[in-house]
Amino acid sequence: MFENLTDKLQRAFKNLRGQGKLTEEHLDAALAEIREALLEGDVNVGVVDEIIAHIREKALGSEVLLQLSPDQQVVKIVRDELSELLGREVKMQFASRPPSVWLIVGLQGSGKTTTTGKLGKWLGEHGHRPLVVSTDVYRPAAREQLAQVAKATNTPVWPGAGTDKPVEIVRGAMREAKLSAYDVILVDTAGRLHIDDELMGELSTLKRELSPSEILFVADAMIGQDAVRSAGEFHKRLGVTGVILTKLDGDARGGAALSIRKVTGAPVKFAGVGEKYDALEAFHPDRIVSRILGMGDVLTLIEKAEKTIDEKQAREMHRKLRENDFTLEDFRDQLRQIRKMGSLEQLMGMLPKIGPFAKLPKDVDLDDKQLKRVEAIINSMTAGERSDHNLIDGKRRKRIARGSGTSVQEVNQVLKQYGDMRRMLKQYGNLAKSKIRGIGKFAGMKPPV
């Protein structure tokens, strides 16, 4: 997400480093690169021109802090402009008396049904009791598709059997929600390949009938500015309260995310970042700006870790690292935890591209299948081998390679990676002990053995 845009902006900022003063000539060159980066990132051209004009005005004005270097000045202004463009984080709206209704709208093929299931899972994880219902009576098996998605996400579904009238279906869902104490109804509406009066008429009828707390437009980020135009049309005719961008993980440009609020007036509230049903994130504008500028998104990374990693296991792993008792089995378990957090490419994208992380090799293999191969190799070892890697001689390596469907070379590579990690952790452990001894000596305490 945003990787091309991030790389191009980083180059623009890098060209300003080493300059003693921000001159108009340097600024013009940097702004030309920033403009090109934003346009290639598929940001709306009107939005780009407005951003560039604001950056120029602020950079040449008196608003810039004198203690900042030229590249820091421009980074600060760009950050402020992108933050202004995306707006502040907007909370989801709920009715004062449940059930709240969220109307999920959009064009056919944008991912409304899958997104409805993801929203049901997200609401369930945040303390709500959602009920999903489909009013798409036109597309073959649309309601059955939602039922399958709901089953996969453990979300209750109202089938609406016995009628093909959208209004009657939602009335039945409302009754069910009140009787069974569901507090949010997610209505997966019908879509079209294009915007027409018939579609808007049906959606307007549902809006009058349900008085929804949220009308969420689902937009495919992969189609860029076409998604922005569609969102604008829906907002004009329906009054959209928020946008959900799907497939944002597959769109390295991300221009729709930057343009959509400015063009439509509707904020982005969620982002789909993968195919799995838990790959839906609340949209945090400040974190997105940090990612775009190469500053990472450590907060989201921490949240993923807290959600995935078992606290008891984490404490046990801390003990093993402290006592230099890190085995191949622990190595495998750590890889499993990483895989649960998401794809390696997503996780790497949340790390800052500054400081120590800037030195990470760009040709590193981010193929998640590689993690599965490593796990298969470790699984092919005996319990004794996993506990004591010194047992693994040449004969055993051949057996492990056959059992895991890999080569001896790949087994050797895994053992080398494990050895490198053990040495690194031992160094950190020794460093921590030396610091503890120093503190203890300073405080008159007996140093640990």
DOVO-639381 format. One record per residue (C-alpha): residue number from 1; residue in one letter; chain; x, y, z. Coordinates in nm, 4 decimals, always signed. Each point is the difference from the previous one (the first is absolute). Example, Ala and Ser with C-alpha at 12.3 -4.5 7.8 and 13.67 -1.06 7.14 Angstrom:
resi,resn,chain,u,v,w
1,A,A,+1.2300,-0.4500,+0.7800
2,S,A,+0.1370,+0.3440,-0.0660
This chain:
resi,resn,chain,u,v,w
1,M,A,+0.0000,+0.0000,+0.0000
2,F,A,+0.1393,+0.3386,-0.1141
3,E,A,+0.3480,-0.1510,-0.0521
4,N,A,+0.0633,+0.1680,-0.3369
5,L,A,-0.1230,+0.3345,+0.1296
6,T,A,+0.2124,-0.0359,+0.3135
7,D,A,+0.3155,-0.0828,-0.1970
8,K,A,-0.0444,+0.2976,-0.2354
9,L,A,-0.0655,+0.2430,+0.2869
10,Q,A,+0.3061,-0.1333,+0.1828
11,R,A,+0.2116,+0.0784,-0.3073
12,A,A,-0.1396,+0.3545,-0.0146
13,F,A,+0.0832,+0.0581,+0.3675
14,K,A,+0.3450,-0.1583,-0.0380
15,N,A,+0.0959,+0.2518,-0.2694
16,L,A,-0.0537,+0.2814,+0.2515
17,R,A,+0.2301,-0.1526,+0.2611
18,G,A,+0.3359,+0.1658,+0.0391
19,Q,A,-0.1327,+0.3358,-0.1171
20,G,A,+0.0771,+0.2757,+0.2472
21,K,A,-0.3059,+0.2057,-0.0865
22,L,A,-0.3322,-0.0601,-0.1736
23,T,A,+0.0214,+0.2141,-0.3128
24,E,A,-0.2762,+0.0529,-0.2544
25,E,A,+0.2032,-0.1927,-0.2578
26,H,A,+0.0344,-0.3041,+0.2279
27,L,A,-0.3679,+0.0219,+0.0905
28,D,A,-0.1095,+0.0086,-0.3654
29,A,A,+0.1983,-0.3158,-0.0739
30,A,A,-0.1417,-0.1786,+0.3065
31,L,A,-0.3571,+0.1079,-0.0781
32,A,A,+0.0314,-0.1271,-0.3570
33,E,A,+0.1017,-0.3428,+0.1344
34,I,A,-0.2765,+0.0022,+0.2635
35,R,A,-0.2587,+0.0948,-0.2639
36,E,A,+0.1190,-0.2780,-0.2290
37,A,A,-0.0081,-0.2489,+0.2889
38,L,A,-0.3577,+0.0923,+0.0941
39,L,A,-0.1247,-0.0125,-0.3606
40,E,A,+0.1661,-0.3372,-0.0594
41,G,A,-0.1586,-0.1102,+0.3285
42,D,A,-0.3366,+0.0682,-0.1715
43,V,A,-0.0934,+0.2951,+0.2194
44,N,A,-0.2625,+0.2282,-0.1557
45,V,A,+0.1743,+0.2697,-0.2077
46,G,A,-0.2026,+0.2828,+0.1570
47,V,A,+0.0914,-0.1227,+0.3462
48,V,A,+0.3684,-0.0248,-0.0977
49,D,A,+0.0131,+0.3584,-0.1303
50,E,A,-0.1643,+0.1264,+0.3178
51,I,A,+0.2469,-0.1898,+0.2218
52,I,A,+0.3013,+0.1297,-0.1962
53,A,A,-0.1265,+0.3602,+0.0201
54,H,A,-0.0441,-0.0278,+0.3783
55,I,A,+0.3460,-0.1547,+0.0475
56,R,A,+0.1633,+0.2773,-0.2037
57,E,A,-0.1846,+0.2711,+0.1926
58,K,A,+0.0959,-0.1419,+0.3397
59,A,A,+0.3590,-0.0850,-0.0939
60,L,A,+0.0708,+0.3539,-0.1224
61,G,A,-0.1999,+0.1610,+0.2807
62,S,A,+0.0855,+0.0534,+0.3646
63,E,A,-0.1697,-0.3144,+0.1330
64,V,A,+0.3065,-0.2247,-0.0263
65,L,A,+0.2099,-0.0500,+0.3123
66,L,A,+0.3511,+0.1383,-0.0517
67,Q,A,+0.1679,-0.2823,+0.1930
68,L,A,-0.1156,-0.2582,-0.2578
69,S,A,+0.2181,-0.0999,-0.2950
70,P,A,-0.1419,+0.0475,-0.3542
71,D,A,-0.1125,-0.3622,-0.0363
72,Q,A,-0.1569,+0.0029,+0.3490
73,Q,A,-0.1833,+0.3228,-0.0843
74,V,A,-0.1546,-0.1500,-0.3142
75,V,A,-0.0819,-0.3320,+0.1729
76,K,A,-0.1794,+0.1903,+0.2764
77,I,A,-0.2034,+0.2051,-0.2457
78,V,A,-0.0864,-0.3037,-0.2154
79,R,A,-0.1069,-0.1887,+0.3136
80,D,A,-0.2228,+0.2888,+0.1056
81,E,A,-0.1556,+0.0251,-0.3474
82,L,A,-0.0697,-0.3734,-0.0281
83,S,A,-0.1472,+0.0015,+0.3519
84,E,A,-0.2268,+0.2876,-0.1005
85,L,A,-0.0944,-0.1835,-0.3207
86,L,A,-0.1006,-0.3225,+0.1788
87,G,A,-0.1643,+0.1828,+0.2890
88,R,A,-0.0367,-0.1109,+0.3559
89,E,A,-0.1055,-0.3496,+0.0972
90,V,A,-0.3792,-0.0340,-0.0050
91,K,A,-0.1694,-0.2385,+0.2416
92,M,A,-0.2707,-0.2409,-0.1078
93,Q,A,-0.3565,+0.1107,+0.0676
94,F,A,-0.2548,-0.2007,+0.1985
95,A,A,-0.3687,+0.0649,+0.0726
96,S,A,-0.0966,+0.1254,+0.3451
97,R,A,-0.2375,-0.2962,+0.0222
98,P,A,+0.1154,-0.3279,-0.1582
99,P,A,-0.0011,-0.1542,-0.2455
100,S,A,+0.2189,+0.2288,-0.2082
101,V,A,-0.0161,-0.0536,-0.3759
102,W,A,+0.3030,+0.0200,-0.2250
103,L,A,-0.0887,+0.0093,-0.3693
104,I,A,+0.2794,-0.1474,-0.2157
105,V,A,-0.0180,+0.1443,-0.3535
106,G,A,+0.2155,+0.0002,-0.3132
107,L,A,+0.0348,-0.1216,-0.3557
108,Q,A,-0.0123,-0.3691,-0.0895
109,G,A,+0.3347,-0.1725,+0.0416
110,S,A,+0.1425,+0.2473,+0.2523
111,G,A,-0.0030,-0.2605,+0.2781
112,K,A,-0.3131,+0.1000,+0.1955
113,T,A,-0.0975,-0.3505,+0.1111
114,T,A,+0.3466,-0.0989,+0.1232
115,T,A,+0.0381,+0.3403,+0.1652
116,T,A,-0.3344,-0.0470,+0.1765
117,G,A,+0.1331,-0.3243,+0.1485
118,K,A,+0.3248,+0.1688,+0.1015
119,L,A,-0.1951,+0.2802,+0.1672
120,G,A,-0.2048,-0.2587,+0.1895
121,K,A,+0.3209,-0.1579,+0.1299
122,W,A,+0.1477,+0.3409,+0.0873
123,L,A,-0.3139,+0.1037,+0.1910
124,G,A,-0.0048,-0.3303,+0.1875
125,E,A,+0.3608,+0.0523,+0.1076
126,H,A,-0.0885,+0.3477,+0.1267
127,G,A,-0.2807,-0.1044,+0.2306
128,H,A,-0.3020,+0.0167,-0.2310
129,R,A,-0.2595,-0.2586,-0.1048
130,P,A,-0.0424,+0.0461,-0.3759
131,L,A,-0.2600,-0.1533,-0.2312
132,V,A,+0.0586,-0.0052,-0.3768
133,V,A,-0.2666,-0.0022,-0.2709
134,S,A,+0.0093,+0.0178,-0.3805
135,T,A,-0.2521,+0.1960,-0.2066
136,D,A,+0.1617,-0.1012,-0.3296
137,V,A,-0.2903,-0.1901,-0.1542
138,Y,A,+0.1315,+0.0407,-0.3565
139,R,A,+0.3422,-0.1617,-0.0089
140,P,A,-0.0204,-0.3818,-0.0039
141,A,A,+0.0915,-0.1563,+0.3361
142,A,A,+0.0906,+0.3395,+0.1508
143,R,A,-0.1804,-0.0759,+0.3259
144,E,A,+0.1526,-0.3470,+0.0139
145,Q,A,+0.3446,+0.1574,-0.0457
146,L,A,-0.0574,+0.2287,+0.2999
147,A,A,-0.1182,-0.3008,+0.2026
148,Q,A,+0.3297,-0.1787,-0.0767
149,V,A,+0.2049,+0.3083,+0.0909
150,A,A,-0.2001,+0.0426,+0.3219
151,K,A,+0.0620,-0.3631,+0.0920
152,A,A,+0.3744,+0.0424,-0.0549
153,T,A,+0.0076,+0.3079,+0.2260
154,N,A,-0.2395,-0.1440,+0.2626
155,T,A,-0.2459,+0.2833,-0.0616
156,P,A,-0.3777,-0.0620,+0.0257
157,V,A,-0.1879,+0.0518,-0.3263
158,W,A,-0.3649,+0.0769,-0.0759
159,P,A,-0.0881,-0.2083,-0.3090
160,G,A,-0.3130,+0.1946,-0.0961
161,A,A,-0.1596,-0.3155,-0.1366
162,G,A,-0.3446,+0.0159,-0.1589
163,T,A,+0.0279,+0.3429,-0.1628
164,D,A,+0.1936,+0.1720,-0.2768
165,K,A,-0.0871,+0.3548,+0.1081
166,P,A,+0.2955,+0.1849,+0.1586
167,V,A,-0.2196,+0.2070,+0.2342
168,E,A,-0.1772,-0.3085,+0.1379
169,I,A,+0.3348,-0.1744,+0.0480
170,V,A,+0.1418,+0.2846,+0.2100
171,R,A,-0.3204,+0.0293,+0.2030
172,G,A,+0.0369,-0.3647,+0.0928
173,A,A,+0.3648,+0.0610,+0.0943
174,M,A,-0.1044,+0.2923,+0.2218
175,R,A,-0.2523,-0.2152,+0.1843
176,E,A,+0.2561,-0.2766,+0.0473
177,A,A,+0.2616,+0.2461,+0.1284
178,K,A,-0.2383,+0.1410,+0.2608
179,L,A,-0.1165,-0.3441,+0.1151
180,S,A,+0.3529,-0.1454,+0.0222
181,A,A,+0.1799,+0.3128,+0.1293
182,Y,A,+0.2260,+0.0545,-0.3018
183,D,A,+0.1303,+0.3567,+0.0230
184,V,A,+0.1230,+0.0543,-0.3604
185,I,A,-0.1620,-0.1084,-0.3269
186,L,A,+0.2299,-0.0107,-0.3021
187,V,A,-0.2038,+0.0273,-0.3205
188,D,A,+0.1831,-0.1304,-0.3087
189,T,A,-0.1808,+0.1804,-0.2823
190,A,A,-0.0243,-0.0776,-0.3716
191,G,A,+0.2518,+0.1524,-0.2384
192,R,A,+0.0189,+0.0744,-0.3704
193,L,A,+0.2797,+0.0143,-0.2527
194,H,A,-0.0762,+0.3708,-0.0259
195,I,A,-0.1987,+0.2668,+0.1858
196,D,A,-0.3626,+0.0262,-0.1137
197,D,A,-0.3295,+0.1448,+0.1258
198,E,A,-0.1462,-0.3426,+0.0805
199,L,A,+0.2885,-0.0836,+0.2348
200,M,A,-0.0098,+0.3405,+0.1698
201,G,A,-0.3770,-0.0192,+0.0344
202,E,A,+0.0213,-0.3334,+0.1832
203,L,A,+0.2778,+0.1233,+0.2284
204,S,A,-0.1924,+0.3188,+0.0787
205,T,A,-0.3035,-0.2096,+0.0951
206,L,A,+0.2127,-0.2115,+0.2348
207,K,A,+0.1484,+0.3155,+0.1496
208,R,A,-0.3476,+0.1409,+0.0761
209,E,A,-0.1159,-0.3331,+0.1431
210,L,A,+0.3027,-0.0644,+0.2214
211,S,A,+0.1358,+0.3456,+0.0950
212,P,A,+0.3548,-0.1449,+0.0026
213,S,A,+0.2673,+0.1256,+0.2373
214,E,A,+0.2621,-0.0670,-0.2684
215,I,A,-0.0146,-0.0151,-0.3785
216,L,A,+0.3346,-0.1532,-0.0950
217,F,A,+0.1145,+0.0045,-0.3622
218,V,A,+0.2269,-0.2919,-0.0921
219,A,A,+0.2613,+0.1056,-0.2574
220,D,A,+0.2585,-0.2161,-0.1759
221,A,A,+0.3324,+0.1813,+0.0513
222,M,A,+0.1478,-0.1838,-0.3002
223,I,A,-0.2098,+0.2081,-0.2433
224,G,A,+0.1405,+0.3251,+0.1389
225,Q,A,-0.1744,+0.3194,-0.1058
226,D,A,-0.2997,-0.1900,-0.1407
227,A,A,-0.0706,-0.1043,+0.3602
228,V,A,+0.0237,+0.3649,+0.1050
229,R,A,-0.2472,+0.1098,-0.2686
230,S,A,-0.2455,-0.2769,+0.0925
231,A,A,+0.0243,+0.0915,+0.3683
232,G,A,-0.0681,+0.3637,-0.0873
233,E,A,-0.3126,-0.0922,-0.1968
234,F,A,-0.1348,-0.2238,+0.2775
235,H,A,+0.0692,+0.2713,+0.2561
236,K,A,-0.1802,+0.2630,-0.2060
237,R,A,-0.3103,-0.2133,-0.0487
238,L,A,-0.0090,-0.1987,+0.3240
239,G,A,+0.1989,+0.1849,+0.2657
240,V,A,+0.2813,-0.2457,+0.0709
241,T,A,+0.1357,+0.0236,+0.3579
242,G,A,+0.3231,-0.1888,-0.0648
243,V,A,+0.2085,-0.1994,-0.2478
244,I,A,+0.1509,-0.3479,+0.0277
245,L,A,+0.2962,-0.0498,-0.2346
246,T,A,+0.0495,-0.3638,-0.0989
247,K,A,+0.3141,-0.1591,-0.1501
248,L,A,+0.2174,+0.2762,+0.1413
249,D,A,+0.2702,-0.2602,+0.0617
250,G,A,+0.0197,-0.0695,-0.3725
251,D,A,+0.0162,+0.3646,-0.1061
252,A,A,+0.3566,+0.1272,+0.0444
253,R,A,-0.1104,+0.3442,-0.1265
254,G,A,-0.2800,+0.0712,+0.2494
255,G,A,-0.1120,+0.3221,-0.1707
256,A,A,-0.3681,-0.0722,+0.0648
257,A,A,+0.0603,+0.0063,+0.3753
258,L,A,+0.1573,+0.3456,-0.0255
259,S,A,-0.2565,+0.1494,-0.2389
260,I,A,-0.3317,-0.1415,+0.1101
261,R,A,-0.0706,+0.2179,+0.3035
262,K,A,+0.0927,+0.3233,-0.1781
263,V,A,-0.2027,-0.0801,-0.3118
264,T,A,-0.3076,-0.1532,+0.1650
265,G,A,-0.0045,+0.1535,+0.3470
266,A,A,-0.0518,-0.3482,+0.1486
267,P,A,+0.2788,-0.1312,+0.2280
268,V,A,+0.1664,-0.3384,-0.0422
269,K,A,-0.0993,-0.2095,+0.3027
270,F,A,+0.1352,-0.3473,-0.0793
271,A,A,+0.2653,-0.1538,-0.2242
272,G,A,+0.0044,-0.3559,-0.1296
273,V,A,+0.3623,-0.1182,+0.0111
274,G,A,-0.0285,-0.3647,-0.1006
275,E,A,-0.2277,-0.2848,-0.0995
276,K,A,-0.0396,-0.1511,+0.3474
277,Y,A,-0.3071,+0.0942,+0.1998
278,D,A,+0.2058,+0.1684,+0.2710
279,A,A,+0.1821,+0.2159,-0.2581
280,L,A,-0.2093,+0.3100,+0.0644
281,E,A,+0.1486,+0.2963,+0.1841
282,A,A,-0.1517,+0.3171,+0.1357
283,F,A,+0.1436,+0.2847,-0.2086
284,H,A,+0.2310,+0.2185,+0.2105
285,P,A,+0.0989,+0.3057,-0.2121
286,D,A,+0.3005,+0.0921,+0.2167
287,R,A,+0.1406,-0.3524,-0.0284
288,I,A,-0.0547,-0.0069,-0.3764
289,V,A,+0.1921,+0.3278,-0.0356
290,S,A,+0.2867,-0.1496,+0.2022
291,R,A,+0.0089,-0.3030,-0.2328
292,I,A,+0.0001,+0.2174,-0.3115
293,L,A,+0.2912,+0.2087,+0.1285
294,G,A,+0.2031,-0.3089,+0.0912
295,M,A,-0.0430,+0.0513,+0.3754
296,G,A,-0.1712,-0.3352,+0.0425
297,D,A,-0.3112,-0.0933,+0.1917
298,V,A,+0.1282,-0.1456,+0.3231
299,L,A,-0.3321,+0.0506,+0.1829
300,T,A,-0.1866,-0.2290,-0.2405
301,L,A,+0.2861,-0.2497,+0.0185
302,I,A,-0.0265,-0.0032,+0.3807
303,E,A,-0.3780,-0.0438,-0.0178
304,K,A,+0.0430,-0.2975,-0.2341
305,A,A,+0.2528,-0.1522,+0.2383
306,E,A,-0.2237,+0.0528,+0.3046
307,K,A,-0.2918,-0.1583,-0.1849
308,T,A,+0.2008,-0.3003,-0.1210
309,I,A,+0.2650,-0.0842,+0.2579
310,D,A,-0.0961,-0.1919,+0.3123
311,E,A,+0.1183,+0.1830,+0.3132
312,K,A,+0.1034,-0.3198,+0.1808
313,Q,A,+0.2043,-0.1147,-0.3011
314,A,A,+0.1598,+0.3441,-0.0220
315,R,A,+0.1141,-0.0170,+0.3646
316,E,A,+0.1408,-0.3500,-0.0518
317,M,A,+0.1842,+0.1114,-0.3136
318,H,A,+0.1450,+0.2959,+0.1921
319,R,A,+0.1345,-0.2450,+0.2611
320,K,A,+0.1564,-0.2217,-0.2681
321,L,A,+0.1671,+0.2950,-0.1684
322,R,A,+0.1340,+0.1205,+0.3325
323,E,A,+0.1406,-0.3441,+0.0826
324,N,A,+0.1278,-0.0722,-0.3531
325,D,A,-0.2328,-0.2999,-0.0267
326,F,A,-0.1369,+0.0776,-0.3492
327,T,A,-0.0597,-0.3282,-0.1902
328,L,A,-0.1037,-0.0833,-0.3549
329,E,A,-0.3489,-0.0707,+0.1343
330,D,A,-0.0125,+0.3550,+0.1388
331,F,A,+0.1257,+0.1270,-0.3361
332,R,A,-0.2903,-0.1793,-0.1736
333,D,A,-0.2546,+0.1330,+0.2516
334,Q,A,+0.1202,+0.3572,-0.0575
335,L,A,-0.0422,-0.0411,-0.3767
336,R,A,-0.3563,-0.1226,+0.0589
337,Q,A,-0.0759,+0.3085,+0.2082
338,I,A,+0.1346,+0.2253,-0.2757
339,R,A,-0.2165,-0.1738,-0.2621
340,K,A,-0.3106,+0.0573,+0.2141
341,M,A,+0.0698,+0.3732,+0.0017
342,G,A,-0.0267,+0.0254,-0.3790
343,S,A,+0.2202,-0.0184,-0.3068
344,L,A,+0.3684,+0.0843,+0.0322
345,E,A,-0.0398,+0.2744,-0.2585
346,Q,A,-0.2702,+0.1687,+0.2105
347,L,A,+0.2067,-0.0255,+0.3177
348,M,A,+0.3127,+0.1349,-0.1715
349,G,A,-0.2081,+0.2876,-0.1340
350,M,A,-0.0763,+0.1055,+0.3582
351,L,A,+0.3673,+0.0340,+0.0903
352,P,A,+0.1535,+0.3473,-0.0358
353,K,A,+0.2195,+0.0528,-0.3049
354,I,A,+0.2276,+0.2130,+0.2162
355,G,A,+0.2493,-0.0770,+0.2733
356,P,A,+0.1177,-0.3626,+0.0318
357,F,A,-0.2836,-0.1301,-0.2174
358,A,A,+0.1213,+0.2056,-0.2979
359,K,A,+0.2924,-0.2423,-0.0276
360,L,A,-0.2181,-0.3059,-0.0527
361,P,A,+0.0854,-0.1591,-0.3377
362,K,A,-0.2533,+0.0786,-0.2714
363,D,A,+0.0456,-0.3384,-0.1657
364,V,A,-0.1107,-0.1893,+0.3117
365,D,A,-0.2365,-0.2872,-0.0842
366,L,A,-0.3456,+0.1006,+0.1245
367,D,A,-0.1647,-0.3152,-0.1339
368,D,A,-0.2271,-0.1405,+0.2740
369,K,A,+0.0406,-0.3459,-0.1570
370,Q,A,+0.3602,+0.0094,+0.1181
371,L,A,-0.1229,+0.0081,+0.3610
372,K,A,-0.2077,-0.3108,-0.0688
373,R,A,+0.3071,-0.1772,-0.1416
374,V,A,+0.2023,+0.0892,+0.3089
375,E,A,-0.2786,-0.1336,+0.2216
376,A,A,-0.0194,-0.3220,-0.2062
377,I,A,+0.3755,-0.0527,+0.0415
378,I,A,-0.0166,+0.0441,+0.3788
379,N,A,-0.3080,-0.2268,+0.0194
380,S,A,+0.2002,-0.2741,-0.1753
381,M,A,+0.2488,-0.0029,+0.2860
382,T,A,-0.0365,-0.2250,+0.3034
383,A,A,-0.0856,+0.1523,+0.3390
384,G,A,+0.3607,-0.0602,+0.1082
385,E,A,+0.1388,+0.1809,-0.3053
386,R,A,-0.2270,+0.2965,+0.0574
387,S,A,+0.1192,+0.0202,+0.3608
388,D,A,+0.3695,-0.0409,-0.0867
389,H,A,+0.1044,+0.1130,-0.3465
390,N,A,+0.3516,-0.1441,+0.0543
391,L,A,-0.1437,-0.3482,-0.0626
392,I,A,-0.0708,+0.0814,-0.3641
393,D,A,+0.2871,-0.1468,-0.2040
394,G,A,+0.0241,-0.0529,-0.3761
395,K,A,-0.2034,-0.3226,+0.0005
396,R,A,-0.2793,+0.1573,+0.2008
397,R,A,-0.0067,+0.3031,-0.2294
398,K,A,-0.0681,-0.2261,-0.2990
399,R,A,-0.2843,-0.1688,+0.1893
400,I,A,-0.1506,+0.3371,+0.1014
401,A,A,+0.0210,+0.1220,-0.3619
402,R,A,-0.1817,-0.3117,-0.1292
403,G,A,-0.2671,+0.0261,+0.2692
404,S,A,-0.0712,+0.3672,-0.0702
405,G,A,+0.0162,-0.0211,-0.3777
406,T,A,+0.2934,+0.2431,-0.0109
407,S,A,+0.3731,-0.0178,-0.0694
408,V,A,+0.2945,-0.0433,+0.2349
409,Q,A,+0.1063,+0.3498,-0.1022
410,E,A,-0.3306,+0.1413,+0.1283
411,V,A,+0.0373,-0.1945,+0.3266
412,N,A,+0.3496,+0.1452,+0.0404
413,Q,A,-0.1388,+0.3481,-0.0646
414,V,A,-0.2652,-0.0397,+0.2725
415,L,A,+0.2602,-0.1227,+0.2489
416,K,A,+0.2221,+0.2971,-0.0884
417,Q,A,-0.2892,+0.2439,+0.0504
418,Y,A,-0.0763,-0.1611,+0.3338
419,G,A,+0.3675,+0.0199,+0.1014
420,D,A,+0.0172,+0.3666,-0.0987
421,M,A,-0.3092,+0.0754,+0.2072
422,R,A,+0.1386,-0.1874,+0.3028
423,R,A,+0.3248,+0.1976,-0.0160
424,M,A,-0.1852,+0.3283,-0.0376
425,L,A,-0.2266,-0.0773,+0.2967
426,K,A,+0.3006,-0.1066,+0.2078
427,Q,A,+0.1697,+0.3322,-0.0737
428,Y,A,-0.3102,+0.1907,+0.1083
429,G,A,-0.0230,-0.2174,+0.3099
430,N,A,+0.3634,+0.0690,+0.0945
431,L,A,-0.0529,+0.3702,-0.0606
432,A,A,-0.3050,+0.0002,+0.2258
433,K,A,+0.1914,-0.1886,+0.2755
434,S,A,+0.2913,+0.2434,-0.0158
435,K,A,-0.2387,+0.2916,+0.0383
436,I,A,-0.1691,-0.1677,+0.2971
437,R,A,+0.3394,-0.0600,+0.1641
438,G,A,+0.0927,+0.3620,-0.0543
439,I,A,-0.3230,+0.1206,+0.1561
440,G,A,+0.0390,-0.2433,+0.2896
441,K,A,+0.3574,+0.1116,+0.0679
442,F,A,-0.1059,+0.3634,-0.0081
443,A,A,-0.2818,-0.0724,+0.2488
444,G,A,+0.2187,-0.2142,+0.2263
445,M,A,-0.1809,-0.3222,-0.0984
446,K,A,+0.1536,-0.3414,-0.0574
447,P,A,+0.0187,-0.0600,-0.3777
448,P,A,-0.1904,-0.3007,-0.1393
449,V,A,+0.1977,-0.3153,-0.0735
